[in-house]
Amino acid sequence: MIDKKICDELKILALEMINNAGSGHSGSVLSSAEILYTLYTRHLLSDERRLVNRDRFVLSNGHACAILYSILCGLEYFDLKELKHFRQYGGLLSGHPEIDIPGIDASTGPLGQGVANAVGMAIAETVMDARFHSSHYTYCMVGDGCLEEGVGLEALSIAGLYGLNKLVLLYDKNDVTLDGRLEKSNIDDMVMKFRSMNFNVIECDGHDIEKIDRSISEAKKSNDKPTVIIFHTIIGKDSSLAGSNLSHGKVFDTQEIDAIKAKLDVCKPYLSLSDETNAKLLKYKENIVKNLNIRVQNFENYIKNDAKLRNLYQKFIKNNFLYKVKEYEKTMSTRQANGIVLNDIARSVENLLVLSADLSSSTKVRIENGGDYSKENRLGKNIAVGIREHAMGAIANGIALHGGFNVICSTFLTFSNYMLPAIRMASIMKLNVLFAFTHSSIYDTPDGITHLPVEQLDQLRLIPDMIVTRPFNADECEQTYRWYFELKRPICMCLSRGNIQYYPSNEDMSKGAYLLTHDRAEINIMASGSEISLAMEVKDRLGKEIPTNVISMLSIEMFEHASAQYKKKIQSKPLFVIESSTCVKYLKYTDEKNIFSVHEFGTTGDEASLKKKYGYTSDAIASKIKRIVLGSKSI
């Protein structure tokens, strides 16, 4: 009964937080409190030091954060005063979990993303365990909504495929969504569904602490499958709206909270915990830290006598591998160039993991001799996720959140649309994930309108804090990796399928844009990726009539961080832009009439025919530039 009393106090505290904020999700507080309380006081070995050996927890149904914050506060992750600023500007505790908050392992909110993050964490754990005997559990709480989102089910299919036995899914099944009963939108047999995905399935009363405890203990014994515990709960339990969808986003007034307090026999001041509860939670915290320290000590004892293993582990954790890339001065596609550079880097950067959505043979994003990751080979560096682009992106985010790895994933640029929510979350959390996209030009494939990128570059460039690169040779691919390793931020690298002529340069690429030629010029042409060759051809066509220099725009975002003096140098002459996409970001550098861009979807055809159709020929572009430049001179 002591635990029930403490848990009930934490419930009321969470409801008071929501009441004080004037917004929040009270229904999930009352459905999931016992589950989270049991996990945090009896099973989850974690603390604010964020040790690699700690257990991970992801609240995929992030709207339930009020009860999580209440528990974290009770376990002294942050001060009680922070609860008074829940959901308020300038406060620590946001309306959904964010990784800047002590005790939070992933920013969550868009339903299903957190499920995939947890799968990524669990994959990372298996690799660390196989290599270093550094092991932990990954727990993830989900609601009915998380399991309707495709990304969640995509990721769970992967979890079952790879037998991620230390992944424990805590399913708060209250059969209610915001608009009504779950049966309005979903009648799936979830037990059969999970079993078909190779999960252990446990069913449990989600409001009985002792039964919850036994269920989690049973789940932790699995040695070959992930486990889902389906907790049958009542949304808004003990309130006047128990079992109703109306409790989901309800802010209970003080009269309703007082009625729940009376029903639960809770007596404590508003927005506080009793001394008895604080003392008991402190004891739980001491026990958690003690057991975590035992786990850490066992690990340190394992590696202390193996200097090579110990040093390698530190390299993984600190991510300070050194690498060397050979020079490749020849004509090739940048997907091929990137594959070569990646494999040069992989020879010494041992913590690389590469994910592919069934396209590694085409994207060339694969570590040769790296092996395939599987249940039998946890050290394989190439992880197949099948045709599951959205899950791939979110799983990659989870691997990055875990720490200790550099993670790369790849597909075609046009299919980045399937991944945008995960890419956005990578940017929000500033994760070191490299998204490699090939077939980046409108004439890069004869596969037709569905496979040709048009607006995707702009979509990616418009994401705040995202770096987008479009290399035209191996040197620029290598520069992309330098940014990736140094800045530890998400990067989208867009690569060509077709061959691109190699042009040498000794310029500093780290500023994002640089002069590829250094003639006495009247105008500059700025281009990226596949269009560099075209820009050089246009320069030749213009010849002495309009002396021209070519600028390689490797990354607009990095160029924006260059000094004002450098940017002025690059923009000192009339500027034309050639890029086979919509070109919104270039409008700040030149007039729209000076931009050769795409304004319609593609079509089927060979490269030469498509270039002619869309005006991407040196004759067509040179003629238009002459009309603009010579026409302005005659005025």
Secondary structure, DSSP 8 states (H G I E B T S, - for coil): -HHHHHHHHHHHHHHHHHHHHT---HHHHHHHHHHHHHHHHHT----TT--TTS-EEEESSGGGHHHHHHHHHHTTSS-GGGGGGTTSTT-S--SS--TTSTT--S---STTHHHHHHHHHHHHHHHHHHHH-----EEEEEETTTTTSHHHHHHHHHHHHTT-TTEEEEEEE--EETTEEGGGT----HHHHHHHTT-EEEEEETT-HHHHHHHHHHHTT-SSS-EEEEEE--TTTTSTTTT-GGGTT----HHHHHHHHHHHT----TT---HHHHHHHHHHHHHHHHHHHHHHHHHHHHHTT-HHHHHHHHHHHHT----------S-B-HHHHHHHHHHHHHTT-TTEEEEESS-HHHH----TTS-B--SS-TT-SEEE--S-HHHHHHHHHHHHHH-S-EEEEEEEGGGGGGGHHHHHHHHHHT--EEEEEE--STTS-TT-GGG--SSHHHHHHTSTT-EEE--SSHHHHHHHHHHHHHH---EEEE--SS-B------S-GGGSEEES-----SEEEEE-TTHHHHHHHHHHHHTTTS-EEEEEES-HHHHHTS-HHHHHHHTSS-EEEE-SS--GGGGGTS-GGGEE---S---S--HHHHHHHTT-SHHHHHHHHHHHHHHHHH-
